[in-house]
Amino acid sequence: MEDRAMTPFVEELGREIGAEKIRTDDAVRASFSRTTAPDGTRPLGVATPASREDVRAIVRAAARHRVALFPISRGKNWGYGDACAPQPDNLIVDLSGMNRIIEVNAELAYAVIEPGVTQGELVSHLERERLPLILDTTGAGPDASIVGNVLERGSGHTPYGDHFATSCNYEIVLPDGSIIQTGFGSYPNARAQNVYKYGIGPTLDGLFTQSNLGIVTRMTVWLMAAPENFAMFIVAFREKASLGPFMEAVRRLRLAGSIRSTMHCFNRGRLLAGATRFPWDKADGRQALEVAHPDVYQAMCEQFGLPEWGATGSIHGSAAEVRATGKTIRAALKSVPGLERIVVLGERAFATSQTLARWLRPVAGSSLLLKRLDSIRLGRDMLQGRPSWETLKGSHWRARTAPASSQTDPNETGSGLAWIAPILPLTASAMSEVSELAETAFHRYGFEYQATFTAFSERAAIAVLSISFDNASGDERDRARNCQGELLDGLLARGYVPYRGPVSVMRPIWKVAPEYWRGVGSIKACMDPGGVIAPGRYIPEATAGVQT
Amino acid sequence: MEDRAMTPFVEELGREIGAEKIRTDDAVRASFSRTTAPDGTRPLGVATPASREDVRAIVRAAARHRVALFPISRGKNWGYGDACAPQPDNLIVDLSGMNRIIEVNAELAYAVIEPGVTQGELVSHLERERLPLILDTTGAGPDASIVGNVLERGSGHTPYGDHFATSCNYEIVLPDGSIIQTGFGSYPNARAQNVYKYGIGPTLDGLFTQSNLGIVTRMTVWLMAAPENFAMFIVAFREKASLGPFMEAVRRLRLAGSIRSTMHCFNRGRLLAGATRFPWDKADGRQALEVAHPDVYQAMCEQFGLPEWGATGSIHGSAAEVRATGKTIRAALKSVPGLERIVVLGERAFATSQTLARWLRPVAGSSLLLKRLDSIRLGRDMLQGRPSWETLKGSHWRARTAPASSQTDPNETGSGLAWIAPILPLTASAMSEVSELAETAFHRYGFEYQATFTAFSERAAIAVLSISFDNASGDERDRARNCQGELLDGLLARGYVPYRGPVSVMRPIWKVAPEYWRGVGSIKACMDPGGVIAPGRYIPEATAGVQT
């Protein structure tokens, strides 16, 4: 669609919600077409509703004028396509201005928020009000939306790491402009609307996650009670082969209830990207650094004291419970082959470590010990729900431009991020199979192997296989795209399906389960016959989707 | 529809799946119209498919002949309408013959089962194979279906007490006869299909629970790993007012992670019904026993040593963890006003108690101590996933006929059961408000106040308000129906909505949220335009539902 075809729509909508809330100029279109992915799309423009009523007006006007909408919360969907719609010429509905924290209930431990509320904003609010509550946060940084991550069914670092499971009462603008609230939210004066997810009758939350069936304008997220006592544990392995046995030990500890948090295990490449950037002065990036220059790679890893695998986790409870569980976990993990160290850090030990760090900093600004102490602090921040800019550092790994600060948007440095995130059963054989497949593909296309394996639940792991590339280079973009496609095909052929992804990831997924997606497509056709909301987002278009 | 109108349908279907799988005689119709509810419906007949393909054939033939189907797993939906369809003249699709245990995976702790598999069957299988796995069971008895309870989103007694949350990979025959599997089940060779619930794209499990959008023919249920060490705790209160403060203490313990299981708190009336039957020789039942004959009631409660409220819970983990958590729980509950006793029973203490019971039985067959020891065993069985006939005993409370054995079907004694199960926020004020409202309504209609308050999660409680009546008496049936209706209206007016219920419960619920149910009705109209599956079940019919 051309700009001029937009005019009647923009004029009409401008009269309804205010002209200042719609922009279709080239600058805004260019800005919203930036992406860390190998391929993006250019939108028609951007609408910035200030309220649910604005969203309804946008949906209704879009239906009348056959304009497709692409809603975003904050657009920080790093690695999975950022803020880009699957198709060009959508009108982005940027919900960042709807950022009210509507209620925080300390007794029942929940917050009711709008989509624009960021991780940083809610955590600051909790701290300002001195509420003993913890938000489970992700590594996407303080500016990322909480609601946006829930709707992608993302995961964090604490016992509340399953973000879909710990949310409820979605307020949704449907494609026809009507509104429903899920769970008990639609009932007058519903007392349990913020504490019980399912309601009565079919439970609908799931339908509106990873989908294009409505625009969520409000939801309730459950918060963790700040524990009486807290400890973190840090595990490091010196062998590649330790991943499988380690994750099996974690499975047993999770099944037994000793570990209750989502647990992340980072490989060496992923840890290195978090610590520094690709050494462009020593390598040209056409081959993986560890393949072309193993000596350089080894030296860098040694400089930062990186193990083959590193993981952190947390323990909560009374002082006696934390002590008992710490012992149980240590005993279980001690026998994993290749263990380099396991440290269980209670509150006192952590305080001591940070005092030590303060003493050391002036005299030993880059010592290994200091680096370790800093990474302990970062790990502990995540485990206690404090989002950090530090976790985004890894995204700049192959960018040619150094980020100006830790808060620099990955798009500004030309960072390329293409992630594939398959779900695995929590077994050693699945871990090795996926890890080896991924490493081979990364190396074939000349990228460092970067991966996180997360024990998402008692039974399932998420592998985040992160292709970091230089998005300013056409050659690297091509290789990243091909690497992603080939790895995805290999995973699907072996029965490993991603849990999340942009349209480039969805296309091959639609193909391997065509009947299933025809069924889901028919729900879309029924609920959004005009195709107003995010055509091609997760659900294939009825006419062409499955065949594409 | 008349029997003769059925003939072409029955003949055609008989040719497809075998005539022996369909019965429409009066005996079977009468048998399946029996219910413990005040009102039931008479079906057209019963089909007993032996396979998914049979189910598909039934759905397709029903669509051609415009016959409505009502699928049941085992039909033991006690208190919520049993096996009865919302409307008369449905063909019951009795899935009890599809009772294969398809897979049990000890490593990843799950079972893949068909709808006919009962709690008793799966638990026997686990014991026979000596698998260290625990099924979370309900009080509906060994013959109740596991899948049926999941689809009603029922709850049990362990950390796996949320049955919907701990199930995945539903195989569903849709109203058009096609099949989908939820989560990753539809993908070829999907490795994580039994361990990860959500899949990619919209997650659909919720749509097929408490609904009439498909017939579930298989699912995966997650099992608990048998703990290294186990303790149960038993709490008794001597004051009515203890409920609120107790449940608030439980909330804090659940938020802290010290209590991880669904926890049930029984009132005196509920405990009494579990222990004995209504004393028809001493009262006429036109008024609540505790109102008309407080002395008789008091004497009976003393005979069985019943507190005002009693609750049990469990602790799992390593020996050190169980000890530490036991201390934390004891310390937290000790300060609840009105506490009569709290006992934490480790494995050794439990064994001793049961040895004591064996010694006592010959000499003191009905002593109070022995009764307490027996109820400890029963409580422990439920906490460890062993279903029992004993938990069904309470259903015969007002039946005029004594049950022949503990395994007697409540319908055989004329037991009447009408339950209302609102969800409450886990606060003291909500507990008192609902409990007082219920007690007043029960007494106004002449029934003993029987209630269970369950801490379902960290934030929400389910109250099961159980009207026990004599279903052989027209007068009691009328009173039960009116009591249920009035209490339901009172609860809805105060914003307490049930989590589950038969059509008699749904009608007033549809009325208070008409827009919401119009939305849900439109999904039904789209997915099942012919209204083949269970018309009026949870979802109102598009034409009349919301108005009824």
Boltz contact constraints between the chains, C-beta under 6 A:
constraints:
  - contact:
      token1: [A, 108]
      token2: [B, 425]
      max_distance: 6.0
  - contact:
      token1: [A, 108]
      token2: [B, 459]
      max_distance: 6.0
  - contact:
      token1: [A, 109]
      token2: [B, 255]
      max_distance: 6.0
  - contact:
      token1: [A, 153]
      token2: [B, 198]
      max_distance: 6.0
  - contact:
      token1: [A, 180]
      token2: [B, 516]
      max_distance: 6.0
  - contact:
      token1: [A, 180]
      token2: [B, 519]
      max_distance: 6.0
  - contact:
      token1: [A, 184]
      token2: [B, 497]
      max_distance: 6.0
  - contact:
      token1: [A, 186]
      token2: [B, 513]
      max_distance: 6.0
  - contact:
      token1: [A, 186]
      token2: [B, 516]
      max_distance: 6.0
  - contact:
      token1: [A, 187]
      token2: [B, 497]
      max_distance: 6.0
  - contact:
      token1: [A, 187]
      token2: [B, 512]
      max_distance: 6.0
  - contact:
      token1: [A, 187]
      token2: [B, 513]
      max_distance: 6.0
  - contact:
      token1: [A, 189]
      token2: [B, 495]
      max_distance: 6.0
  - contact:
      token1: [A, 190]
      token2: [B, 495]
      max_distance: 6.0
  - contact:
      token1: [A, 191]
      token2: [B, 425]
      max_distance: 6.0
  - contact:
      token1: [A, 191]
      token2: [B, 495]
      max_distance: 6.0
  - contact:
      token1: [A, 191]
      token2: [B, 496]
      max_distance: 6.0
  - contact:
      token1: [A, 192]
      token2: [B, 423]
      max_distance: 6.0
  - contact:
      token1: [A, 192]
      token2: [B, 425]
      max_distance: 6.0
  - contact:
      token1: [A, 192]
      token2: [B, 460]
      max_distance: 6.0
  - contact:
      token1: [A, 195]
      token2: [B, 425]
      max_distance: 6.0
  - contact:
      token1: [A, 195]
      token2: [B, 459]
      max_distance: 6.0
  - contact:
      token1: [A, 195]
      token2: [B, 460]
      max_distance: 6.0
  - contact:
      token1: [A, 196]
      token2: [B, 423]
      max_distance: 6.0
  - contact:
      token1: [A, 196]
      token2: [B, 460]
      max_distance: 6.0
  - contact:
      token1: [A, 198]
      token2: [B, 153]
      max_distance: 6.0
  - contact:
      token1: [A, 200]
      token2: [B, 498]
      max_distance: 6.0
  - contact:
      token1: [A, 200]
      token2: [B, 499]
      max_distance: 6.0
  - contact:
      token1: [A, 201]
      token2: [B, 210]
      max_distance: 6.0
  - contact:
      token1: [A, 201]
      token2: [B, 538]
      max_distance: 6.0
  - contact:
      token1: [A, 202]
      token2: [B, 207]
      max_distance: 6.0
  - contact:
      token1: [A, 202]
      token2: [B, 210]
      max_distance: 6.0
  - contact:
      token1: [A, 202]
      token2: [B, 211]
      max_distance: 6.0
  - contact:
      token1: [A, 203]
      token2: [B, 206]
      max_distance: 6.0
  - contact:
      token1: [A, 206]
      token2: [B, 203]
      max_distance: 6.0
  - contact:
      token1: [A, 206]
      token2: [B, 206]
      max_distance: 6.0
  - contact:
      token1: [A, 207]
      token2: [B, 202]
      max_distance: 6.0
  - contact:
      token1: [A, 210]
      token2: [B, 201]
      max_distance: 6.0
  - contact:
      token1: [A, 210]
      token2: [B, 202]
      max_distance: 6.0
  - contact:
      token1: [A, 211]
      token2: [B, 202]
      max_distance: 6.0
  - contact:
      token1: [A, 225]
      token2: [B, 255]
      max_distance: 6.0
  - contact:
      token1: [A, 255]
      token2: [B, 109]
      max_distance: 6.0
  - contact:
      token1: [A, 255]
      token2: [B, 225]
      max_distance: 6.0
  - contact:
      token1: [A, 256]
      token2: [B, 225]
      max_distance: 6.0
  - contact:
      token1: [A, 257]
      token2: [B, 316]
      max_distance: 6.0
  - contact:
      token1: [A, 257]
      token2: [B, 317]
      max_distance: 6.0
  - contact:
      token1: [A, 316]
      token2: [B, 257]
      max_distance: 6.0
  - contact:
      token1: [A, 317]
      token2: [B, 257]
      max_distance: 6.0
  - contact:
      token1: [A, 318]
      token2: [B, 328]
      max_distance: 6.0
  - contact:
      token1: [A, 320]
      token2: [B, 324]
      max_distance: 6.0
  - contact:
      token1: [A, 321]
      token2: [B, 324]
      max_distance: 6.0
  - contact:
      token1: [A, 321]
      token2: [B, 325]
      max_distance: 6.0
  - contact:
      token1: [A, 321]
      token2: [B, 328]
      max_distance: 6.0
  - contact:
      token1: [A, 324]
      token2: [B, 320]
      max_distance: 6.0
  - contact:
      token1: [A, 324]
      token2: [B, 321]
      max_distance: 6.0
  - contact:
      token1: [A, 324]
      token2: [B, 324]
      max_distance: 6.0
  - contact:
      token1: [A, 325]
      token2: [B, 321]
      max_distance: 6.0
  - contact:
      token1: [A, 328]
      token2: [B, 318]
      max_distance: 6.0
  - contact:
      token1: [A, 328]
      token2: [B, 321]
      max_distance: 6.0
  - contact:
      token1: [A, 423]
      token2: [B, 192]
      max_distance: 6.0
  - contact:
      token1: [A, 423]
      token2: [B, 196]
      max_distance: 6.0
  - contact:
      token1: [A, 425]
      token2: [B, 108]
      max_distance: 6.0
  - contact:
      token1: [A, 425]
      token2: [B, 191]
      max_distance: 6.0
  - contact:
      token1: [A, 425]
      token2: [B, 192]
      max_distance: 6.0
  - contact:
      token1: [A, 425]
      token2: [B, 195]
      max_distance: 6.0
  - contact:
      token1: [A, 459]
      token2: [B, 108]
      max_distance: 6.0
  - contact:
      token1: [A, 459]
      token2: [B, 195]
      max_distance: 6.0
  - contact:
      token1: [A, 460]
      token2: [B, 192]
      max_distance: 6.0
  - contact:
      token1: [A, 460]
      token2: [B, 195]
      max_distance: 6.0
  - contact:
      token1: [A, 460]
      token2: [B, 196]
      max_distance: 6.0
  - contact:
      token1: [A, 495]
      token2: [B, 189]
      max_distance: 6.0
  - contact:
      token1: [A, 495]
      token2: [B, 190]
      max_distance: 6.0
  - contact:
      token1: [A, 495]
      token2: [B, 191]
      max_distance: 6.0
  - contact:
      token1: [A, 496]
      token2: [B, 191]
      max_distance: 6.0
  - contact:
      token1: [A, 497]
      token2: [B, 184]
      max_distance: 6.0
  - contact:
      token1: [A, 497]
      token2: [B, 187]
      max_distance: 6.0
  - contact:
      token1: [A, 498]
      token2: [B, 200]
      max_distance: 6.0
  - contact:
      token1: [A, 499]
      token2: [B, 200]
      max_distance: 6.0
  - contact:
      token1: [A, 512]
      token2: [B, 187]
      max_distance: 6.0
  - contact:
      token1: [A, 513]
      token2: [B, 186]
      max_distance: 6.0
  - contact:
      token1: [A, 513]
      token2: [B, 187]
      max_distance: 6.0
  - contact:
      token1: [A, 516]
      token2: [B, 180]
      max_distance: 6.0
  - contact:
      token1: [A, 516]
      token2: [B, 186]
      max_distance: 6.0
  - contact:
      token1: [A, 519]
      token2: [B, 180]
      max_distance: 6.0
  - contact:
      token1: [A, 526]
      token2: [B, 526]
      max_distance: 6.0
  - contact:
      token1: [A, 538]
      token2: [B, 201]
      max_distance: 6.0
